[in-house]
């Protein structure tokens, strides 16, 4: 696992999922068991706030950091060139950023339990994003919702469409900030499976072979 690359080994890629899955489960259990009952409503609000905040953070990072700032833009470009590669943020980097930019400010402003709750919400959002991005590249769509998410992300990967569809787990901010396509069904976009970006009608949900990707 390298700090200066998004391309990861199979082991590092799987360990990242394991780490964040364990972090979500552990912190959730701590909040349920040990947090003061009197603060339950506050803690729940902080957790929900963290979860909802993640959708905006995801959009901003993808649009303005991964597609705007070097060296992140260069690293992310490799994902667009090689969607079948195992690409994700190094666990030590993403965990350090969450701890430094979410947990520490929250504990300073609101105290330990609200900070844990806010961080829990962010972690849930990040883990869902990671799983959703993996699914758009690796899983075959067995339901209409996943098929729509795969088509949406395929539009982003298409060369002529990289200035839109930045949301992976949600399309909310694309619609609010003007980066959503006018009509998804009318755009031809790549199917992101088998590591080969082939052109297909985004409304048809055509399938090809499987691939693995993330990031």
N, C-alpha and C positions, 0 to 999 in steps of 0.2 A: 504494500500500500504506500503510495507516494503522496507527499504533501503538495507537490507541484504538478500533479496530473489528476484527471478525473477517471482515467482508465484504470480499472482495478482487476486483480486476479479473481478467479472464481471463489476462492476461499474468503478474501477480503470483502467481496460483494455480498456473500451470504452472511458473513459475520456482522456486517452493517445492519442487515435486517434483524438478526438475532439480538444485537445490542439494543436497538431502539424498541423492539418488541418487549425485551426484558425491562427496559427503562420505563416504558408505559405501564406494564403490569406491576412493577415494584412500586413506583410512585403512586399509582392509583390505589394499591393496597394500603400504603402508608397513610394516604389521605382518608381512606374509609375507616381505618382502624384507630389511628392516633390523633387525627385533627379534632379540635374542640367542637362538641355538638352545637354549642351556642353560635359558632361561626360558620355553620354548615351552609347557610344561604349565601354568605359572602364568598366562601370558598368555591361554591358551585358557580357563582357569577363570574369569578375570576377565571375558572377553568373554561367556561363557555366563552368568555372574552378572549382568552388565549387561542382557543380553537378557531373562533371567527377571525381573529387577527391574522392567523396563519394564511388564510386565503389571500389576503392583501399582501403579506410578506412574500408569499410564493410568486405572485404576479410581479411585484416590484423587482425582486431578485432576478427573475427570469428575463424580464424586459430590459432593465437598465444596468444590471451587473453582468449576467451571462451573455447578453447581446450588446453590451455597451462599453464595458471596462476591460482593459487588458490587465493581467494575462487571462482573466476569466473568459473573455470573448474567444480567445484563441483556443483555450481548452474546450469550450463548449462547441466550437465549430467542428472539432473532431467528432463529437457525437452526431452532428448533422451529416458529416461525411461518412461515418461508420455507425449507423444506428444499431447494428448487431453487436457492437462491442459492449463489454461490461463496464459501464461508466456510471460513477456516482461520486458525490463529495466524500473525501476521506473522512472516516468516522471521527478521528481525533480533531479534525478541523471543524466539522459541523457541530460536534458536541461542545467544543470550546467556545464557539460563537454563541450557541444557545445559552450556555452557562454565563458567559460574560455580558451578553447583550439583553438577556431576558431575566435570568434568575437574580443576578447581582443587583441590577437596578430595581427590580421588584421587591427584593428583601429590604433594600434601603428605604424605599418609598412606603411600603405597606406592611412589612413584617414577614416572618418565616412562612406562615401557613398560606397567606395569599400568594406569596412568591412561589411556593410549591404548586399551588393550584394553577396559577398562570403558566408556569413552566409545563405542567402536565397537559394543559390544553394545547400549547405549542407543540409538544412532543407527539400528541395524538394526531394533530394536523400534519406534521412532518412525516410521521409513519404512514398515514393514509396517502399522502402525496407520493411517497416512495413506492408504495404498493401499487398505486394507480398508474404511475409512470411505467413500472415494470409490466403491468398488465397490458398497457397499450402497445407494448412492443413484443410481448411474449405469449400472452394468452389468446386463444381463439374466443371471439365474442359469442357467448351462449345466451345473452339476453340483449334487449334493445338498448338498455342504459349503457352497458359496456361498449356496445357497437357504436353508439353516438360519441362516447369519450375517445374511442380509437380513431374515429373519423375526424374528430376535432383536432386531435394531436397530429394526425397525418397531415392536415392542412398546414399546421405550423412547420412541419418538416419539409414541405414542398418548397423548392427554391424560390418560387415567386410569391410565397405566402409567409415568409419568415417574419414579416412585420405585423403579424396578427396571431391570434389564438395562443397567447402566452400562458394562460391558465391551464393547468393539467388536472387538478382535482376539482376545479370549478371554473365555469366560464363567466361568473358574475362580473369580475372586474374588466374583462374584455368588453362586455356589453356596456358597462358604465363608462369606460374610458376610450371607447371608439376603436378597439382593435379586434372586434368580432366581424366575421364576414357577413355581408348582407344576407346571403342565402347560402347556407352550407350545402344544401342539396344540389345547387347548380355549379359547384366548383369541383374540378377534377383534382384529386390529391393522391399521394402515395399511400400504399398499404404498408404499414411498418411491421412486417413479419419476415422471418428467415434472414434478416440482415440485409435484404435486398429491397431497395425502395422502388417499387413498381407503380406505375400510374394506374389508377382505377377510379371509377365514379364514386365520390364520397357518399352518395346517397344509396349506393347499392350494397355496401358492406361486403365487397368481394374479399375472399380469403386466399392467402398463399401460405407458404410454409412458415414454421415458427422461427423466432429468433429470441435472443436475450439482450436486453438493454436497460439502462437506467441513467438518469441524470439530465 
